[in-house]
Amino acid sequence: MGFGNLPEFFDLDLYPELIDGVDIDLAVKNHLLFTKIKDEIYTIVDKEHLSDSFNYLSKIDLDFPIAILDKDSYDRLYHRFLEIKTDNELSSTINEESEGELLEEDISLAEFLQTSSDILTSEESAPIIKFVNSLFYQAIKKGASDIHIEMHEFRGVVRFRIDGVLIKHVDLDKNIIALVVSRIKVISNLDISEKRVPQDGRTQVKIAGKGLDIRVSVLPTYYGERVVMRILMESSHIPTLENLGFKEDLTKHFKTLLDHAHGMILVTGPTGSGKSTTLHTFLQLVATPDKNIITVEDPVEYKADNINQIQVNTKTGLTFSSGLRSILRQDPDIVMVGEIRDKETAEIAIQAALTGHLMLSTLHTNNAAAAITRLVEMGIDDFLITSSLLGVLAQRLVRKLCPKCKEEDRLPEDIATEFNAPKGAKIYKEKGCKECNFTGFSGRHAVGELLIMDDDVKMMLKNKMTDFEIREKMKQKGMRTISEKLLELLLDGETSLKEVIRVGLKD
């Protein structure tokens, strides 16, 4: 028991409950909130405003148990109520005005981000502009890589991708979402009257003096337009080789491969596994004033001052293959191609690697050995692969458990048997606290398997061995796979069983 005779709850991530007959504006004004705790609706009062809360409570006929929260939990719930209150105010504003007038007002206020105003000091008073500004600010504060704005049948939702996983930020009225989408289109120089075709754009924002590039994608869906905004990073955000999280033995091999004057290094893995970040880390490691480094990317995810970057633009015919062809006439020492998607790009990349350039690129395969067979399937001759390829890194990103709240667990018997791990081994699972934004995780860790193109692998390729056979042979030679490293992270208590299964323990 806490304050007086009222129960007190700590470290909870709670959402508002709207009660019939209760005016949300008056409830919030009097610091009286409603939420569900363990499937029961509670009336929440604030320690600092008890007289206001009880005074208002005495005027409404309710019979819910009363409780208090710690300051952080109360503040989170209070701000969620404020968001709903603002949502209601915006809805009434929208209903009072015609859509045409709103769009005109939106266009007239388009100076916002285009004039490079800093969103933390912007004096603009329009509620939609403030809301969009706050979205960018909250996304950066929480370390999000993407902002998703979705329209459903009755409501819209804003979600942030944090550490590779989508987390709900706020629910909004459909009318508000429509206006937010219009605002984003305006600042991205897109056509706000066109709602039937996909549109892509870019915008720049300044937060606390720092410039950020944001790539915007708008897609029409059944219930309305959906927006995804990717926050593109500056070169100062590129991690060092040590900070990526790979084990020391791997980083030594990377440095040896990057010392080569020519040849091709591939990084593989599914979407969102950190391939682009790893490539940019490699480039920063080899970038010296005596080298000419050129990249062709889609999109340019990290802006770097010491390398020359080309953005793919299919509308003008600037593809990976045509960009790569042009790069080779620019006397480069090191070339990076965002992705090898087709035979043409693969052929030019291999020719570049054979003619004295260090070539870095990515492929979408699940493991390192599969990258070799993918090139063969594309129609690349075996002898060209063996002559040009230096090594293949397959990688994944694993969320690390929050050290403040992780809970002890035991390894299930079937997993222990399947992966030859100690039965009943102590592991940890996620819980969630205010330190980790109630996700149970904090930060990510890269894990990878590295296949170096030595004489044995060249002979296996010559003998037409499958990627499975190559992988098994390399494991016998001592190559440690992603699955083995995931299991090691699990047993070391750095991540949870759910997370390693999600990432690919059973691949």
Disulfide bonds with the S-S distance in Angstrom:
none
